[in-house]
Amino acid sequence: MTNPQAIESVHTSGVYAKRDLTIVRGEGATLWDDQGQAYIDCVGGQGAANLGHAHPAIIEAISEQAAKLISCPEMFYNDKRAEMLSKLTALAPAGMGRAFLSNSGAEAVEAAFKFARYSTKRSKIVAAMRGFHGRTLGALSATWNKKYRLPFQPLVPGFQHVPYNNLERLEDAVDEDTAAVILEVVQGEGGVHPGTAKYLHGAQKLCRERGALFILDEIQTGFGRTGKMFALEHHGLEPDLLCLAKSIAGGVPMGATLIGERVGELSPGIHGSTFGGNPLSTAASLAALNVLEEESLPQRAAELGAYLLAQLQKIESPLIREVRGLGLMVGVQIKQKVAPYLQALTDSGILALPAGLTVIRLLPPLVITREQIDRVVETLREVYTGSKA
Ligand SMILES: *Cc1c(COP(=O)(O)O)cnc(C)c1O
């Protein structure tokens, strides 16, 4: 075949900053390029690959389901969807017994906003500065980064941003027309900033007091990433709407909006999705949820994440401002732009993500081995200090 990079360069939309790599295969936390070069994957499908690449349980689930039934809109009942829904809602906080199934994170967020407005008959949505909730027009209205938002104005009216981890400013913003507050438990794209227990609980309480709904966006933090199945478990939070996607189906595209008791009846026709709840995604999701439990991946993320964080904090470099994170969601904030460092890491066989201009973000599959983590740490040390331990 002709060079894929040459072909994609001609036909791609142009909205992605591409890296000079053609990835063709993966297994566990390892990716290979078309030259046969191996990389330790700390991009983790941008958070979609918590189970690792080519997990046998996912391969089996989608192969079996593909041979049986792929298309089945929600106007019909389906065995796989039913099984997946009971599994997912059993893992969620008590009272979140309903779910709207979709195909991506942005769609999970759009559904949450629509349900919040429909249910409360109010319009205002309060989101956080540095927050990221997706790039469709509704979700984008809640996303903070001006670079993503400004070219697309006017956005959806009624959105307001307040500083994260600042309860007083949130109290000022939530009023009798507020339909919902949306927050991440750990801000991902915004630079890996964990929310404090006091703030998140305060936000939940404030919503209850003022009749607004409390939406948590766990699209990135969900499914074991932070060391719990859902990051809300760290603080015992009980949101009214919970947005999920990324690793929900072992890497197969899927989103879900879990719906709590304070969200009233939702009537037929007010929302929908052609692909939502399709048998292929739900079969993959059911398998993924089972694997997360059977392989204790949240626990593994807690242990390996604490180890990774401790090892990274030992690196002495004047370049590093702060190392922070929760579970296997880790950010290294440096005093310069990250782009050249990401390239240096790639050259040394480690793929990592940026989060903003100055944070290197690591989102490895939760199946990453301790040896691979040691190599990641050693390589970061070399890149930041120019010397080995
Ligand atoms: C990735 C992400 C989204 C958007 O998900 P897409 O599937 O890219 O639409 C929304 N919220 C958070 C917190 C995310 O990390």
Residues whose N, C-alpha, C, O or C-beta is under 5 A from the ligand:
A	BS01	LIG	S104 G105 A106 F132 H133 G134 G188 D217 I219 Q220 A245
